[in-house]
Structure formats: C-alpha cells, structure tokens
Amino acid sequence: MAATAAPGSTPRRARGSLADQVVAYVNEQVASHALKPGDQLPTETTLMSLLGVSRTVVREAISRLQANGVIETRHGIGSFVLEPRREPLGLDMVPATTLSDVLSVLELRISLETECAGLAAQRASDRDIAKIRAALDAVEATSRTGGDSTAADLRFHISIASATGNRYFVDILTQLGTALIPRHRVDSPGLAQSDLNAYMARVNLEHENILDAIARKDPDGARAAMRMHLSSSRERLRRASSQAEESAATRTL
C-alpha cells in the first residue's frame, strides 16, 4: 500500500544537491520504518510538493535509489521499497566442483538444514507453507519436462530456512547457492547408476516428506525427514564414488 509522510512532519533539509535531499528523505523514511519493504513510494507529484523540488530532481533521486537497491520501479504502477540488502557473511566459499567437495557440503547441510526443518515446523505460517509448496511444485514440474530443476530445488530449501524466521539461516544457504544442489555440480543420477526420472522421483518423495512434517507442525518428524533426505543423497554419492574408484583401480591392474 502507498505510504506518505507523517502528518504535520516537515522533511529535514540536508546539505548537498536537491536530489541528495530527496534520496536522504526516502532513506530516512525506510530506516524509520515509515516506509517498509513492499510499500509504494509517494507519487512524484507528492514528493515534489512535500520537498519543494522539481519533477526532474525527483526522477534523478528515484534513479539513484534504484541503483542503490532501495526501490524498484514497476512501469505504469509506481516505485516500491525493496528488502534491505544484507552484507555477505564473509565466508570464503570454494566452489564445490568435485565429488569430494559436494560430499563436504552435504555434511555441512545435514547439521544446518536438519535444525532449519525442525524450527520451520514450529514457526511456519500458512504463507510460509504455501511458498515451500510452490517451490516443490516447481521442482516436480521442471523434472517432468526434463528441464533443470536446480533453481527450484534451491528455492525449496531456502523457503524452509525462511520459515524459521531466522535470517542467518537464509543468508548462509543463499551464500552457498547452487552448491547446495549436488546434481548442479556432478552427475548425481549417473553416479548413482539411476535413471534421471527415477532419481528425481525419489528425491521429490523425500521433499514431500519434509514438507508434510513441516505442515503437520511436527519438528521431530521434519528433522528426521530432512536428515534422511540429505544423508541419503550423501550415501548415494559416497557409494557411487567408492565404486568408481574401485573400477578405476581394477582397470590399472
């Protein structure tokens, strides 16, 4: 919904250009939560009247706010406040390019995402459940058409992290990015000696079990389902890796 300045309030004049003053005003409104993520900015005409500046100045300020990631403009509708950017956590993430790397990431995920699932089961709202469901539906739909479901799979796991209400889970999983999804880095179905459709059907069933436990508000069940999903992925890849190493050793004899 549109947001306006507090009744009777007079915007503080700042040093710098007129556009600087408009930018500072909007930033202050966002910092004070007078404008929240998703809120629509006052119209150009309202800002012109409120701040005593021209349309050209307002448009320059809006361009700067867009460039800084404070707002986005939807043509024909207006400008809206974005979620604040978060600074990277400073994790020195080496890309998971080998099977050994992928197995190491899975070990990390087992500890992290198991607790995510448990907390999500305790805290998820109906809206959170709907987002997780939508992500899983996207994974399944993409799998059926033979497309790359990596992005939807990543969104499924990050949606669960978001449902915990703890942004640090989201930050860490987002920074890990596509390293979370083994088949993005290695041929998981091939290594597991499984048909792609059969492999994805098994993975999606594991996903369904996780979502079902979260929707039932069953923290222990959600933890168990997530642990089983990630542990199964790790063990499938570990067995495949061992078999490949044994086969290579036999060929060299």
Backbone as numpy.savetxt, mean C-alpha at the origin, in Angstrom:
# Nx Ny Nz CAx CAy CAz Cx Cy Cz
-15.69 16.28 1.14 -16.54 17.45 1.14 -15.65 18.67 1.14
-16.18 19.81 0.66 -15.38 21.02 0.59 -15.13 21.57 1.96
-13.94 22.18 2.11 -13.59 22.77 3.39 -13.34 24.24 3.19
-13.68 25.06 4.18 -13.47 26.48 4.12 -12.75 26.93 5.36
-12.27 28.18 5.34 -11.57 28.70 6.50 -12.52 28.84 7.66
-11.98 28.82 8.86 -12.80 28.97 10.05 -13.49 30.32 10.02
-14.78 30.38 10.41 -15.51 31.64 10.37 -14.79 32.72 11.16
-14.67 33.89 10.51 -14.09 35.02 11.21 -12.58 35.02 11.26
-11.95 33.95 10.75 -10.49 33.89 10.81 -9.89 34.69 9.68
-8.77 35.32 9.94 -8.07 36.10 8.92 -6.76 35.41 8.61
-6.54 35.00 7.38 -5.28 34.32 7.05 -4.09 35.20 7.39
-3.08 34.58 7.98 -1.89 35.31 8.37 -1.05 35.62 7.15
-0.58 36.84 7.02 0.27 37.23 5.91 1.69 36.76 6.17
2.26 36.11 5.21 3.62 35.61 5.35 4.54 36.39 4.43
5.82 36.35 4.74 6.79 36.96 3.85 6.90 36.14 2.57
7.39 36.81 1.50 7.57 36.12 0.24 6.54 36.58 -0.75
6.50 35.87 -1.89 5.58 36.25 -2.95 4.15 35.95 -2.55
3.21 36.50 -3.33 1.80 36.23 -3.05 1.49 34.74 -3.18
2.10 34.08 -4.17 1.90 32.64 -4.31 2.42 31.89 -3.09
3.55 32.35 -2.54 4.09 31.74 -1.32 3.07 31.83 -0.19
2.38 32.96 -0.12 1.41 33.17 0.94 0.22 32.21 0.80
-0.21 31.98 -0.43 -1.31 31.05 -0.66 -0.88 29.62 -0.30
0.33 29.26 -0.73 0.86 27.93 -0.39 0.95 27.77 1.12
1.47 28.78 1.81 1.61 28.71 3.26 0.25 28.58 3.93
-0.74 29.30 3.42 -2.09 29.23 3.99 -2.66 27.81 3.88
-2.57 27.23 2.67 -3.10 25.88 2.49 -2.35 24.88 3.36
-1.01 25.01 3.42 -0.23 24.10 4.26 -0.62 24.22 5.73
-0.90 25.43 6.18 -1.33 25.62 7.57 -2.68 24.96 7.82
-3.59 25.09 6.84 -4.91 24.46 6.97 -4.79 22.93 7.06
-3.87 22.38 6.27 -3.65 20.93 6.30 -3.00 20.51 7.61
-1.99 21.27 8.06 -1.28 20.93 9.30 -2.20 20.99 10.51
-3.16 21.91 10.49 -4.07 22.07 11.63 -5.30 21.16 11.52
-5.37 20.39 10.43 -6.48 19.47 10.16 -7.78 20.18 9.85
-7.71 21.50 9.55 -8.89 22.18 9.03 -9.22 21.62 7.65
-8.18 21.23 6.94 -8.33 20.49 5.69 -7.71 19.11 5.90
-8.49 18.06 5.68 -8.04 16.69 5.90 -7.88 15.98 4.57
-7.11 14.88 4.54 -6.99 14.11 3.30 -8.36 13.77 2.74
-8.54 14.04 1.46 -9.82 13.79 0.81 -10.71 15.01 0.73
-10.45 16.04 1.57 -11.25 17.27 1.52 -10.94 18.05 0.25
-11.95 18.75 -0.23 -11.77 19.59 -1.42 -11.32 20.98 -1.00
-10.36 21.51 -1.73 -9.92 22.88 -1.48 -11.05 23.86 -1.77
-11.03 25.01 -1.10 -11.96 26.07 -1.52 -11.72 26.39 -2.99
-12.72 26.90 -3.65 -12.60 27.25 -5.07 -11.59 28.36 -5.27
-11.15 28.50 -6.52 -10.23 29.59 -6.83 -10.82 30.94 -6.42
-12.11 31.12 -6.71 -12.76 32.39 -6.38 -12.76 32.64 -4.89
-13.01 31.58 -4.11 -13.01 31.72 -2.65 -11.63 32.09 -2.13
-10.59 31.44 -2.65 -9.22 31.75 -2.22 -8.84 33.17 -2.64
-9.26 33.57 -3.81 -8.97 34.93 -4.26 -9.57 35.96 -3.30
-10.83 35.74 -2.93 -11.51 36.68 -2.03 -10.93 36.63 -0.63
-10.65 35.43 -0.15 -10.16 35.23 1.21 -8.77 35.82 1.41
-7.91 35.64 0.40 -6.51 36.04 0.54 -6.18 37.33 -0.20
-7.13 37.87 -0.94 -6.89 39.12 -1.62 -5.85 39.04 -2.71
-5.90 37.94 -3.50 -4.92 37.74 -4.57 -5.65 37.48 -5.88
-4.90 37.48 -6.97 -5.49 37.27 -8.28 -5.63 35.78 -8.61
-6.38 35.50 -9.65 -6.55 34.10 -10.10 -5.22 33.51 -10.55
-4.38 34.33 -11.17 -3.06 33.86 -11.62 -2.23 33.40 -10.42
-2.27 34.16 -9.33 -1.52 33.80 -8.12 -2.04 32.49 -7.54
-3.36 32.36 -7.46 -3.96 31.13 -6.92 -3.55 29.93 -7.77
-3.57 30.08 -9.07 -3.22 28.95 -9.95 -1.75 28.57 -9.83
-0.89 29.57 -9.66 0.52 29.27 -9.43 0.71 28.50 -8.13
0.00 28.93 -7.08 0.10 28.26 -5.78 -0.40 26.82 -5.87
-1.50 26.63 -6.59 -2.05 25.27 -6.75 -1.07 24.38 -7.49
-0.39 24.93 -8.50 0.62 24.15 -9.23 1.74 23.72 -8.29
2.16 24.61 -7.41 3.23 24.27 -6.46 2.75 23.19 -5.48
1.53 23.33 -5.00 0.99 22.35 -4.05 0.86 20.97 -4.70
0.51 20.96 -5.99 0.46 19.70 -6.73 1.86 19.09 -6.82
2.84 19.91 -7.19 4.21 19.43 -7.34 4.77 18.90 -6.02
4.32 19.46 -4.91 4.80 19.04 -3.59 4.01 17.87 -3.02
3.02 17.37 -3.78 2.25 16.21 -3.32 1.27 16.53 -2.21
0.89 17.82 -2.08 -0.07 18.20 -1.04 -1.50 18.01 -1.53
-1.73 18.30 -2.81 -3.06 18.18 -3.39 -2.97 17.49 -4.74
-4.13 17.03 -5.21 -4.25 16.60 -6.60 -5.47 17.30 -7.19
-5.39 17.63 -8.47 -6.49 18.31 -9.13 -7.18 17.36 -10.09
-8.48 17.25 -9.95 -9.30 16.42 -10.84 -10.04 17.37 -11.77
-9.72 17.28 -13.02 -10.25 18.24 -14.00 -11.77 18.25 -14.00
-12.31 19.44 -13.92 -13.75 19.61 -13.93 -14.40 19.42 -12.58
-13.61 19.02 -11.57 -14.19 18.77 -10.24 -13.59 19.71 -9.21
-12.25 19.74 -9.12 -11.59 20.60 -8.15 -10.31 19.98 -7.65
-9.71 20.58 -6.62 -8.46 20.09 -6.04 -8.75 19.48 -4.68
-8.06 18.38 -4.37 -8.32 17.62 -3.15 -7.02 17.36 -2.40
-7.12 17.36 -1.08 -5.96 17.14 -0.22 -5.57 15.66 -0.26
-4.28 15.41 -0.42 -3.76 14.05 -0.44 -3.30 13.62 0.95
-3.16 12.31 1.12 -2.53 11.79 2.34 -1.11 12.33 2.41
-0.64 12.68 3.61 0.72 13.22 3.70 1.76 12.20 3.30
2.81 12.68 2.65 3.91 11.80 2.29 4.65 11.37 3.54
5.12 10.15 3.53 5.90 9.66 4.66 7.35 9.49 4.24
8.23 9.85 5.13 9.65 9.69 4.83 10.01 8.21 4.81
10.89 7.77 3.92 11.34 6.38 3.94 11.92 6.01 5.29
11.80 4.75 5.65 12.27 4.30 6.96 13.78 4.16 7.01
14.45 4.33 5.89 15.90 4.22 5.90 16.41 2.79 5.87
15.52 1.84 5.49 15.96 0.46 5.37 16.80 0.31 4.11
17.96 -0.28 4.25 18.83 -0.49 3.09 18.44 -1.81 2.44
17.41 -1.76 1.60 16.86 -2.97 1.01 17.63 -3.35 -0.24
18.27 -4.50 -0.20 18.92 -5.06 -1.39 17.85 -5.80 -2.18
17.70 -5.55 -3.47 16.66 -6.23 -4.24 16.74 -7.75 -4.12
15.58 -8.38 -3.95 15.53 -9.83 -3.81 15.57 -10.45 -5.21
16.76 -10.68 -5.72 16.92 -11.14 -7.10 17.24 -12.63 -7.20
17.59 -13.27 -6.10 17.92 -14.69 -6.13 16.95 -15.46 -5.26
16.94 -16.78 -5.43 16.08 -17.62 -4.62 16.43 -17.49 -3.15
17.71 -17.39 -2.83 18.14 -17.21 -1.44 17.58 -15.92 -0.87
17.62 -14.84 -1.67 17.05 -13.56 -1.23 15.56 -13.71 -0.93
14.85 -14.36 -1.83 13.40 -14.51 -1.68 13.08 -15.29 -0.42
13.83 -16.35 -0.15 13.61 -17.13 1.07 13.86 -16.28 2.31
14.87 -15.41 2.26 15.16 -14.54 3.40 14.02 -13.54 3.63
13.47 -13.00 2.54 12.35 -12.07 2.67 11.14 -12.79 3.26
10.90 -14.03 2.83 9.78 -14.79 3.37 9.94 -15.03 4.88
11.16 -15.27 5.34 11.38 -15.43 6.77 10.99 -14.17 7.53
11.37 -13.01 6.97 10.99 -11.74 7.58 9.48 -11.57 7.59
8.86 -11.90 6.48 7.41 -11.72 6.36 6.64 -12.60 7.33
7.13 -13.80 7.59 6.41 -14.70 8.49 6.22 -14.05 9.86
7.28 -13.45 10.38 7.18 -12.82 11.69 6.34 -11.55 11.63
6.51 -10.77 10.58 5.84 -9.47 10.49 4.36 -9.61 10.15
4.06 -10.36 9.09 2.69 -10.41 8.60 1.79 -11.33 9.42
2.37 -12.27 10.15 1.56 -13.08 11.04 0.89 -12.20 12.09
1.65 -11.29 12.66 1.08 -10.37 13.65 0.15 -9.36 12.99
0.48 -8.93 11.78 -0.43 -8.05 11.03 -1.82 -8.68 10.93
-1.87 -9.93 10.54 -3.15 -10.60 10.35 -3.93 -10.68 11.66
-3.22 -10.98 12.76 -3.89 -11.05 14.06 -4.48 -9.72 14.48
-3.70 -8.66 14.30 -4.19 -7.33 14.67 -5.32 -6.88 13.74
-5.21 -7.22 12.46 -6.28 -6.87 11.52 -7.59 -7.54 11.93
-7.52 -8.78 12.39 -8.73 -9.47 12.83 -9.37 -8.78 14.03
-8.56 -8.15 14.86 -9.08 -7.44 16.03 -9.62 -6.05 15.68
-9.04 -5.41 14.66 -9.29 -3.98 14.45 -9.99 -3.63 13.14
-10.06 -4.54 12.19 -10.55 -4.20 10.85 -11.99 -3.72 10.88
-12.24 -2.63 10.17 -13.60 -2.12 9.99 -14.23 -2.82 8.78
-15.53 -2.59 8.59 -16.19 -3.14 7.40 -15.52 -2.61 6.12
-15.09 -1.36 6.16 -14.42 -0.77 4.99 -13.08 -1.47 4.74
-12.34 -1.77 5.81 -11.07 -2.49 5.66 -11.30 -3.85 5.02
-12.32 -4.56 5.52 -12.63 -5.89 4.98 -12.96 -5.79 3.49
-13.71 -4.75 3.13 -14.08 -4.57 1.72 -12.85 -4.33 0.85
-11.87 -3.58 1.36 -10.65 -3.32 0.60 -9.84 -4.60 0.43
-9.74 -5.41 1.48 -9.01 -6.67 1.38 -9.72 -7.59 0.38
-11.05 -7.62 0.46 -11.84 -8.45 -0.46 -11.63 -8.01 -1.90
-11.63 -6.70 -2.14 -11.45 -6.18 -3.50 -10.08 -6.55 -4.04
-9.06 -6.47 -3.19 -7.71 -6.83 -3.63 -7.63 -8.32 -3.98
-8.25 -9.15 -3.15 -8.22 -10.59 -3.41 -9.01 -10.93 -4.67
-10.14 -10.26 -4.88 -10.91 -10.47 -6.12 -10.07 -10.11 -7.34
-9.26 -9.05 -7.21 -8.39 -8.63 -8.32 -7.31 -9.67 -8.59
-6.75 -10.27 -7.52 -5.75 -11.33 -7.69 -6.38 -12.49 -8.47
-7.56 -12.91 -8.05 -8.20 -14.07 -8.66 -8.61 -13.78 -10.11
-9.12 -12.57 -10.36 -9.54 -12.22 -11.72 -8.34 -12.18 -12.66
-7.24 -11.60 -12.20 -6.04 -11.52 -13.04 -5.47 -12.91 -13.28
-5.51 -13.75 -12.26 -5.00 -15.13 -12.41 -5.79 -15.89 -13.46
-7.11 -15.69 -13.47 -7.97 -16.41 -14.43 -7.66 -16.04 -15.86
-7.25 -14.79 -16.08 -6.97 -14.34 -17.45 -5.51 -14.55 -17.83
-4.72 -15.10 -16.91 -3.32 -15.35 -17.20 -2.44 -14.13 -17.10
-2.95 -13.03 -16.51 -2.17 -11.82 -16.36 -1.26 -11.87 -15.14
-0.51 -10.80 -14.96 0.41 -10.68 -13.83 -0.37 -10.15 -12.63
-0.53 -10.97 -11.61 -1.32 -10.59 -10.43 -0.45 -10.04 -9.30
0.82 -9.73 -9.60 1.73 -9.27 -8.55 1.21 -8.02 -7.84
0.77 -7.03 -8.62 0.32 -5.76 -8.02 -0.89 -5.98 -7.12
-1.84 -6.79 -7.57 -3.04 -7.06 -6.77 -2.68 -7.87 -5.53
-1.74 -8.81 -5.66 -1.30 -9.61 -4.52 -0.64 -8.71 -3.48
0.19 -7.79 -3.94 0.83 -6.85 -3.03 -0.22 -6.00 -2.32
-1.24 -5.56 -3.08 -2.30 -4.75 -2.48 -3.07 -5.54 -1.43
-3.26 -6.83 -1.65 -3.93 -7.69 -0.66 -3.18 -7.66 0.67
-1.87 -7.87 0.61 -1.09 -7.92 1.85 -0.99 -6.55 2.52
-0.86 -5.49 1.72 -0.78 -4.15 2.30 -2.13 -3.72 2.87
-3.22 -4.18 2.27 -4.55 -3.88 2.81 -4.74 -4.50 4.18
-4.19 -5.68 4.38 -4.25 -6.31 5.70 -3.44 -5.49 6.70
-2.24 -5.06 6.28 -1.42 -4.23 7.16 -2.14 -2.93 7.50
-2.82 -2.34 6.52 -3.55 -1.09 6.76 -4.67 -1.29 7.76
-5.29 -2.47 7.74 -6.40 -2.76 8.65 -5.96 -2.84 10.11
-4.65 -2.94 10.36 -4.18 -2.96 11.75 -4.29 -1.57 12.38
-4.35 -0.53 11.56 -4.34 0.83 12.09 -2.96 1.31 12.48
-1.94 0.49 12.22 -0.56 0.83 12.56 0.19 1.14 11.27
0.47 2.42 11.04 1.05 2.82 9.76 2.44 2.27 9.53
3.14 1.87 10.60 4.49 1.37 10.41 4.50 0.02 9.70
3.49 -0.81 9.94 3.37 -2.04 9.18 3.24 -1.71 7.68
2.39 -0.73 7.38 2.18 -0.34 5.99 3.47 0.20 5.38
4.17 1.04 6.13 5.40 1.63 5.63 6.43 0.56 5.29
6.60 -0.42 6.18 7.61 -1.45 5.95 7.23 -2.32 4.75
5.97 -2.75 4.68 5.57 -3.60 3.55 5.62 -2.83 2.24
5.27 -1.55 2.28 5.34 -0.74 1.06 6.78 -0.59 0.60
7.70 -0.40 1.55 9.10 -0.26 1.17 9.66 -1.57 0.63
9.21 -2.68 1.17 9.63 -3.98 0.62 9.10 -4.14 -0.81
7.91 -3.60 -1.06 7.35 -3.58 -2.40 7.18 -4.96 -2.99
7.49 -5.09 -4.29 7.25 -6.35 -4.99 8.17 -7.47 -4.53
9.15 -7.15 -3.68 9.96 -8.23 -3.09 9.09 -9.12 -2.21
7.90 -8.63 -1.83 6.99 -9.43 -1.02 6.44 -10.62 -1.80
6.38 -10.51 -3.11 5.69 -11.52 -3.92 6.74 -12.38 -4.63
6.98 -13.60 -4.15 8.08 -14.42 -4.70 8.04 -14.60 -6.20
6.86 -14.82 -6.76 6.80 -15.11 -8.20 7.17 -13.91 -9.05
7.26 -12.70 -8.42 7.72 -11.52 -9.17 9.22 -11.63 -9.44
9.94 -12.36 -8.56 11.40 -12.44 -8.67 11.87 -13.78 -9.24
11.18 -14.84 -8.91 11.58 -16.16 -9.39 10.34 -16.87 -9.94
10.58 -17.90 -10.74 9.48 -18.67 -11.30 8.99 -19.66 -10.25
8.16 -19.17 -9.32 7.70 -20.01 -8.22 6.96 -21.26 -8.69
5.99 -21.13 -9.61 5.31 -22.34 -10.07 6.28 -23.33 -10.72
7.21 -22.81 -11.52 8.17 -23.70 -12.19 9.07 -24.42 -11.20
9.56 -23.66 -10.22 10.42 -24.28 -9.21 9.67 -25.32 -8.40
8.38 -25.03 -8.15 7.57 -25.97 -7.38 7.03 -27.10 -8.24
7.43 -27.10 -9.52 7.00 -28.12 -10.48 5.46 -28.23 -10.49
4.83 -27.07 -10.64 3.37 -27.00 -10.59 2.88 -26.18 -11.76
1.73 -26.59 -12.32 1.06 -25.79 -13.34 0.67 -24.44 -12.73
0.80 -23.37 -13.54 0.54 -22.02 -13.02 -0.87 -21.91 -12.46
-1.86 -22.45 -13.16 -3.25 -22.35 -12.69 -3.43 -23.08 -11.36
-2.83 -24.26 -11.24 -2.94 -25.02 -9.99 -2.22 -24.30 -8.86
-1.06 -23.74 -9.20 -0.29 -23.00 -8.20 -1.09 -21.82 -7.67
-1.67 -21.02 -8.59 -2.42 -19.83 -8.18 -3.69 -20.22 -7.44
-4.32 -21.32 -7.82 -5.52 -21.77 -7.10 -5.19 -22.08 -5.65
-4.04 -22.71 -5.43 -3.61 -23.03 -4.06 -3.30 -21.76 -3.27
-2.58 -20.84 -3.91 -2.25 -19.57 -3.26 -3.52 -18.80 -2.91
-4.47 -18.74 -3.85 -5.70 -17.98 -3.61 -6.57 -18.61 -2.52
-6.53 -19.92 -2.42 -7.25 -20.59 -1.32 -6.64 -20.18 0.03
-5.33 -20.12 0.07 -4.65 -19.67 1.30 -5.04 -18.22 1.62
-5.11 -17.39 0.59 -5.56 -16.00 0.77 -6.98 -15.95 1.33
-7.86 -16.78 0.77 -9.26 -16.81 1.22 -9.33 -17.18 2.71
-8.50 -18.13 3.12 -8.50 -18.55 4.52 -8.09 -17.40 5.44
-7.12 -16.60 4.99 -6.69 -15.45 5.78 -7.83 -14.44 5.91
-8.43 -14.09 4.78 -9.52 -13.11 4.80 -10.69 -13.61 5.63
-11.01 -14.88 5.52 -12.13 -15.44 6.26 -11.92 -15.28 7.77
-10.71 -15.56 8.24 -10.42 -15.44 9.68 -10.47 -13.98 10.13
-9.98 -13.07 9.29 -10.03 -11.64 9.64 -11.49 -11.18 9.71
-12.29 -11.58 8.73 -13.69 -11.18 8.71 -14.46 -11.76 9.89
-14.04 -12.94 10.39 -14.70 -13.56 11.55 -14.24 -12.94 12.87
-13.28 -12.00 12.79 -12.69 -11.40 14.00 -12.01 -12.47 14.86
-11.27 -13.34 14.17 -10.58 -14.47 14.83 -9.07 -14.24 14.74
-8.46 -13.54 15.72 -7.03 -13.23 15.64 -6.14 -14.46 15.55
-6.41 -15.47 16.38 -5.58 -16.68 16.35 -5.70 -17.39 15.00
-6.93 -17.46 14.49 -7.13 -18.09 13.19 -6.45 -17.32 12.07
-6.49 -15.99 12.15 -5.85 -15.16 11.12 -4.34 -15.33 11.16
-3.78 -15.35 12.38 -2.33 -15.57 12.49 -1.94 -16.93 11.92
-2.71 -17.94 12.27 -2.40 -19.30 11.79 -2.50 -19.38 10.27
-3.53 -18.74 9.69 -3.72 -18.80 8.24 -2.60 -18.06 7.51
-2.18 -16.90 8.05 -1.10 -16.15 7.41 0.22 -16.91 7.55
0.46 -17.46 8.74 1.71 -18.22 8.94 1.75 -19.42 7.99
0.63 -20.12 7.85 0.61 -21.28 6.97 0.84 -20.86 5.52
0.23 -19.75 5.11 0.40 -19.27 3.73 1.86 -18.95 3.43
2.49 -18.18 4.30 3.87 -17.77 4.04 4.85 -18.92 4.24
4.59 -19.75 5.25 5.46 -20.91 5.49 5.36 -21.90 4.33
4.16 -22.06 3.80 3.98 -22.96 2.65 4.75 -22.45 1.44
4.69 -21.13 1.21 5.46 -20.56 0.11 6.95 -20.80 0.29
7.40 -20.58 1.52 8.83 -20.77 1.80 9.23 -22.22 1.59
8.42 -23.14 2.09 8.79 -24.56 1.99 8.73 -25.05 0.55
7.75 -24.58 -0.23 7.69 -24.97 -1.65 8.96 -24.54 -2.38
9.38 -23.32 -2.11 10.58 -22.82 -2.78 11.84 -23.49 -2.24
11.87 -23.75 -0.94 13.05 -24.40 -0.35 13.22 -25.81 -0.92
12.12 -26.56 -1.02 12.20 -27.92 -1.58 12.65 -27.86 -3.04
12.09 -26.92 -3.77 12.45 -26.79 -5.17 13.93 -26.43 -5.32
14.41 -25.57 -4.44 15.81 -25.17 -4.48 16.72 -26.36 -4.20
16.36 -27.15 -3.20 17.17 -28.32 -2.85 17.21 -29.33 -3.99
16.04 -29.52 -4.63 15.97 -30.46 -5.74 16.82 -29.98 -6.92
16.78 -28.66 -7.17 17.58 -28.11 -8.27 19.06 -28.26 -7.99
19.48 -28.04 -6.74 20.89 -28.19 -6.39 21.34 -29.65 -6.52
20.48 -30.60 -6.07 20.82 -32.00 -6.19 20.93 -32.42 -7.64
20.01 -31.91 -8.47 20.03 -32.25 -9.89 21.30 -31.71 -10.56
21.68 -30.48 -10.19 22.89 -29.88 -10.77 24.12 -30.65 -10.34
24.16 -31.10 -9.07 25.30 -31.86 -8.56 25.42 -33.19 -9.30
24.27 -33.82 -9.57 24.28 -35.11 -10.26 24.83 -34.95 -11.69
24.47 -33.85 -12.35 24.94 -33.65 -13.72 26.43 -33.41 -13.81
27.03 -32.93 -12.72 28.47 -32.64 -12.73 29.31 -33.87 -12.39
28.66 -34.92 -11.91 29.42 -36.14 -11.55 29.88 -36.90 -12.78
